[in-house]
Amino acid sequence: MTKWEYATVPLLVHATKQILDNWGADGWELVAVVPGPNPEQLVAYMKRPKEA
């Protein structure tokens, strides 16, 4: 069975792609994006398989 680790990542609206590309390069997969604490920010939920 695959075990997962998760991360919550703040996203700035003007740099969303760059931030997600950086996390993706480290093996993280985007699960969901929700509104952040202010209009300029979003929150991304990421996951990746946990290393044994």
C-alpha positions, 0 to 999 in steps of 0.5 A, a space after each residue: 500500500 502506498 503511504 503519502 505525505 502531505 504539504 500545505 503551500 501558500 500561493 501568491 496569485 501572481 506567482 502560482 505557476 512558478 510555485 507549483 512548478 517548483 513543488 512539482 519538480 520535487 515530486 509533489 502532486 497538486 490535490 486542491 487549491 482553496 482561497 487563502 486568508 486574503 484575496 492575493 493568496 491561495 492555499 495549495 494542498 500537495 501530496 507525494 509518495 512517502 519514501 520508505 
